[in-house]
Amino acid sequence: MPKILIRNARIARPDGSIFEGDLLCQDGVIERIAPQIGSAADETIEADGNLLLPGVIDPQVHFREPGKEYKEDLGSGSRAAVKGGVTSFLEMPNTDPPTTSQAALDDKLRRAAEKCVSNYGFFIGATPDNLDQLNRANPACGIKIFMGASTGSLLVDKAEDLERIFANGSRLIAVHAEDEARIRERRERFKGRGDVAVHSEIRDNECALRATQLALELSKKYRRRLHILHLSTHEEVELLRRDKPAWVTAEVIPNHLLLNVNDYARLGALVQMNPPIRRPEDNASLWAGLRDGAIDFIATDHAPHTLEEKRKPYPQSPAGMPGVETSLPLMLTEMKAGRCTLAEIQKWMCHGPAAAYGIRNKGKILEGWDADLTLVDIEHARPVRNEEMFTKVRWSPFDGRNLAGWPIYTIVGGQVAFDRGKIRDGVHGRPLTFS
């Protein structure tokens, strides 16, 4: 493995302070950080005073393999990830076939080992009848339960099935918290509406709140480790602010921080997702929840569909949008605008997800820790451009938005994966382990 010297960088410490100097990577770890390092190296990267950050850990992506590789696959998704400074991802089980058994998990791990330029981990998906697999399949970062918003075997919305899963085992449970019964009831109520904006009315704030309340009750009853995916509403933030046990965590995605129902008029189904975009007042509450700790960290819920699919009339248009390669520039741009700090960015996007999922030695720039790093240009902004996206679907809901903080280099396990706009050949990420 090459010895890499990064020279003249502004190195982000976990507390948000900056250390100006050099960093040496060897054998996949950060060997030394110092004002000047004179050691010989196989490669020297001149940072030119740019900001060096820990690699981002994106704890919720949908890379569509197996079954829907025309939208994305593990290779293309991981290339989009490192372009965005994401060095590790956790991928969801709603593929075709779904990841609901050890055999399906092993198949994904084999595919990822062949294709991924970033590090990778996978959820095992809950069904009403695979409890044994949920607790035994390894290595899995957690159990994913779709309480609503899914079809086929991955929907678990009956109280007795949810109770059985929470009552048995100790592995982290991550929930997509929407109330399926209310969704069905409101879909019938609004069936005369064909505009995509009705999506946020069908799947209203109450849909999310009811499911989050139920998951929280079950977690407290069994003291079961719970993670609430893509929190989206003011009401959920208030609930967690009042009642959040130490073993419960929650995440938010940039879409719910930065988009709202006013964007339907311009973008239509491009901003259709589950749970849906909300009102401006929900945006404000989610930001407040991030800052005060009601929400713990950030994911993207990268869920690509083709433009052709998105152009179908509602409700045939699918829910989901890409996000893995824009999340870090989006948040660094917000940091420059004064909405958050460098310490918060690292907590929300790097060491926070690592701690929640028990991923050791990632998420901080410290000697002896893994050399997963991204060097970003915080000073110069440039627009998001659909034609420059690495995701297979080649579009972003943020097309045209001017962002700072685009990665120049991304290093995965001490290897340069992304190099000034291009993916280097021969770089492979590694499977993540979870304690």
N, C-alpha and C positions, 0 to 999 in steps of 0.2 A: 504494500500500500504506500503511495507516495507521501513524502514529507512536504507539507504545504506551509509556506510562510505568508501571512497577510501583514503587509507593512503600512504604517501610517494610517491606521483606522481610528475612528471614534467608536470605542467599544462600549456597548451598553452593559452596565452592571445591573443586577436584579433590582436594586433599589432605585433605578432610574438615573443614577449619576453616570457620568461619562468618563472613561479612561482613555486617554490619547496615547496610542502606542502600537505595538506589534503583537501578533498572536501566531503561535506555531502549532500545527496539527501533525501528529504522527500516530500511526497505527490506529486511526479512527477516533482518537481522542484529542482533547485540547491539552497539549503538553506544557505550554508555557505562555504566560501573558506578561509583557514587560514593556518599559518605555522604548527600548530598542533591543532587537534580537539579532545577533550576528551569525547565528548558525547557518550552515549551508542547507539548502532545501532543494527538493526536486522541482518545485514550482514556486515562484514568488508572485503574489498578487499585490499590485500597487493599489491600495485603497483610496489614495488621494484625499484623505480626510472624510470619506463617506462613512455612514453609520453602519456598524456591524451589530446584528441582532442574533439572538438564538433562533434556530429554525422554528417556524410555526408548527404546532400540532393541530390539525383540523380533525375534531372528534366526531364529525358526522358528514359523510359523503355517500353518494350513490354513483358508483362507477359502472353499473349496468352489465357487468360480466359475471356469469354467463347469461345469455338469452337476449340481450338488447344491445349488442356490440355496435350496431349502426349508430347509436347515440353517443356511446362512450365505451371504452374498455379500460382495464387496469393499467395498460401501458399509456394510453392517451391521457387518462385522468391523472396519472402520476406525473406525466410531463407538464400538464397544466399546473399541477400542484407546485412543482419546483420553480416554474416560471413565476409563481406568486409568492415564493419564499416559504412554502409549506414543505417541510422535510419529512413529516410523518402524517399518516391519515388513518382513521378508523372508518371502516366501510360497512354499510347496512345490509341486512339479509334479504331484502325484497328483490332478489334476482329471479331468473327463470332457468332451472329450478331454484326455489328459495334455499337459503342456508339454514337448514333446520336439523342437520345431522352431522356427525363427525365426518362422514364421507363427503358431504357437500363442503364442509369447512376445509378438509384436506385438499379438495379440488381447487378451491380458491387460493389456498396457500401455494400450491404448485404453480398455478397460473401467475401469481404475483411474483414468485421467485424468478420466473422467466422474463417478466415484462417490466416490473416496477423500478423506476429510478429513485423513488422515495421509499422510506420505511412504511410498513403496512401492518394493519391489524384488522380483525373482523369480528362482528357481532354474530351471535347465534340467535336465530329468530324463534319466537315463541308461537306455538300453535296450541289449540285446546288439549292436545294429547301427546306432546313430546317432552314431558317433564324430565325424564331420565337423561335425554340428550342435552337439555338445557344446563344441567348441573355437571355433566361429565365431559362435554366436548372441549377440547383444548388444542391450541391456545386461543381462547376467546376473551375479548375485552369486556364482554357483558352480554346480558340477555336483552333483546329488543322486543318490546310489546307494542303492537299497534292496537290501541284501545279504540281507535276509529280511523277512518281514512284509508283503509286497505281492503282488499278483496281476497277471496280464496282462503287458503289455509292460514295465512298470517294474521287474520283478524281475530283478536281475543277480546270480546266485549261482554261476555256473560260473567256475572259476579262470581259464580262458583269456580269458574276456570281461573279468573284473576286471583282469587283467594288461594287456590291450590298452588299457584306459582309463587306467590309471595310467602306462603307458609313453609315452603320446602326449599332448603338450600341457603347459600350465603352469597352467591355471586351477585354483582351489581345488576340491577334492573333499570334499563332506560326506557322511558315511555313516550310514545307519541300520544299526547293527552288531548283527545277530542272525543266527545260523547256521541257514540254511533247512533243511539236512539234519537237524540235530538237532531242530528244531521238528517236522518231519514224523514223525520217529522217536518222539518223546515224545507227540505227539498220538495216535498209534496205541496207544502203551503205556497212556495214561490215558483211552482212549475210553469206558470204562464210567462215568466220573465226569461228573456234570452240574452240579456246583456251580461257581460262577464263581471261587472261590478256586483251583481247579485251574489256572487261567490262569497263575498265577505259578510253578507246578510244571512245566507244559509248556514254558514259555519261561523256563527256569531261568537262574541266574547263568552257568552254563557256556555257554549259547547266546550270551549277550552277549560273554563273554570270548573265545571262539573267533573270532568275527567281528572284534572289535577287534584281536586279535593279528594276524590276516591283513591287515587294512587297514594296521596299523602296519608290518608287514613290507614290504608293497608300497610304502608311502610312503618308507621308508628305502632300499629298493632303487633307486627312481627319483628320490629327493629331491623328491618331489611334495608340494605343500602339501595337508595333510589336516586336516579338522575332524571330530571325532567328536561326533555329535549325541546328545542326551539320555542321557548316561552314567548308569548306574543301579546299579552293583554295587561292592562292596568290592574284588573281585578286579581290576576295571578300574582303580580308583584306584591300587592297589598297582602294577599294571603300568606306568602312566604315571609314577608316582613314581620307578620304577626306570629307565625307558627312554622318554623323551619328547624327541625332537629339537626344535630351536628352531622348525621349520616346522610343528609339529603343535599344534593347539589342541583343547580339549574344552569341552563345556557340560553343565550340569545344569538340570533344570526344578524348579520349586517342588513339584510333585507327588511327585517322588522324594526331596526333602528333608523333606517334611512329612506324607506319607501312607505307610502300610506295610500289610502283609498283614493286620494286625489290623482294618483298616478295611473289609474285605470283609463282616464280620458285620453292620455297620450300613448300609453303602452299596451292597453288592452290585455289580452291573455298572456303577454310576455311577463306580466307580474302576477299571474295566477299561480298560487301555491297553497300547500296545506301545512300548518294552519295558515289562513290567508293574511294578506297585509291588512292593517288595521287603521285606526284614525290617528291624526296627528297627536292627540293627547296620549294615546298608547305609546307612540314613539318616545314622548317625553318621560313617561313613567318607566319605560325600559331602560333608558339612559340613567335615570335616577337609581333604579334597582341595581344596575351594574356598579355604579359608584359606591353605593352603600352596602354592597355585599349580599343583597337578596338574590341577585344573579351572580354566578361564580365565574363564568368564562364565555368565550365566543366560539361558535362553530359556523359552518356555512350552509349545511344541508344542500350541497352541490347536487342538483338533480336535473341533468340536461334532457331536453327534448328538442327535436328538430324544429326549425322555423315552419316547415310544412305542417307539422302536427299542431304547432301553436296557432296557426292561421285557421284551424277548423272552428266552426261556430260553437259557442258555449252551449251545452256542457261537454261537447265532444273534445274540446281543447283540453290537453292534459295539464295537471298541476305540477309545478316545479321549474326551477331555473338554475343556470350555472352560477358558480360563485367562488370556486376554490382559488382562482388565479387573481381575483381582485380584492379579496378580503383584507390583506395586509395593507396595500396602498389606500384602500378606503379608510381604514382605521388610522393610519398615519396621517392622512389628510385631515381627518377630524382632530387628531392630536395637534397638528399645526394650527388649526382654527381655535384651539383652546378648550375643546370639549373633553379631553382626557390627557393623561400624562404618559411619559415613556415607561414609567414603572407599571402603570395600569395596563398598557398594551402588552407588556411581557407577562404580567399576571394572567390576563384574560386569554392570551393566545399562545403562550409558551409553557410556563411552569404550572399554571393552573390546571389545564387539561392533563398534564403529566401526573400531577399529584392525585387528581380525581380517579384516574385509571391505573394508578400504581406503575407508571412507566419510569423506571429508574434512570438517573443521570442524563435526562434530557430537559430542555426548556430553560437552562441558564448557561451563561458563559462563565465557566469556572474551570480552573485547572483540574484535570482528571475526569471531566465530564465529556460526554460524546460530542464529537466535532460535527454537529448539525447546526449550520450557520447560514445567514443570508446577509449580504452586503447590499444596502439600499441607498438610493439617491434621494435624500430627503429635501434637497434644495430646489430641484427642478421638477415642475409638473408637466405632464403631457396627458392627452385624453385617452380614455378607453376607446379602442377601435375594434369593432367586430372582426375585421379581417386579420387582426393580429392575435386573436384568441387561439390558444393551443387546444382547448376543448374541441372535440369532433364537431359539435354543433355550430361552432364559430359565431356565437353571439353572446351578448351580455345585456342585462337590463340597464346597466350603467353606461352603455355605449354613448360616447360624447362627453361624459363627465371628466373634468380635468382633475387628475390625481397626482400627488407626490408620493415618494416612497416606493417606487418601482424597484424590484431587485435587479442588481447588476450581475451578481454571482450568487449561486446557492450551492452550498456544500453539504453533502449527505454522507455521514460516516467517514469524514476525512477525504472524500472524493468530490471534485468539482462536477456537479450534475448540470447546472445551468450556467452558461458562460456568455454574457453580453448578448442575449437574444437567441442563443442556440443551446440545444441539448447535446452534451458530450456523449460519444459512443462508449459502450463498455461499462457504464456505471449501473450498479444494482443496489437497491435498498435492501434492508434486512427485515425479517419478521420481528415485530415488537413482542416483548414479554410483559406480563401484567402480574403484579403482586396483590 
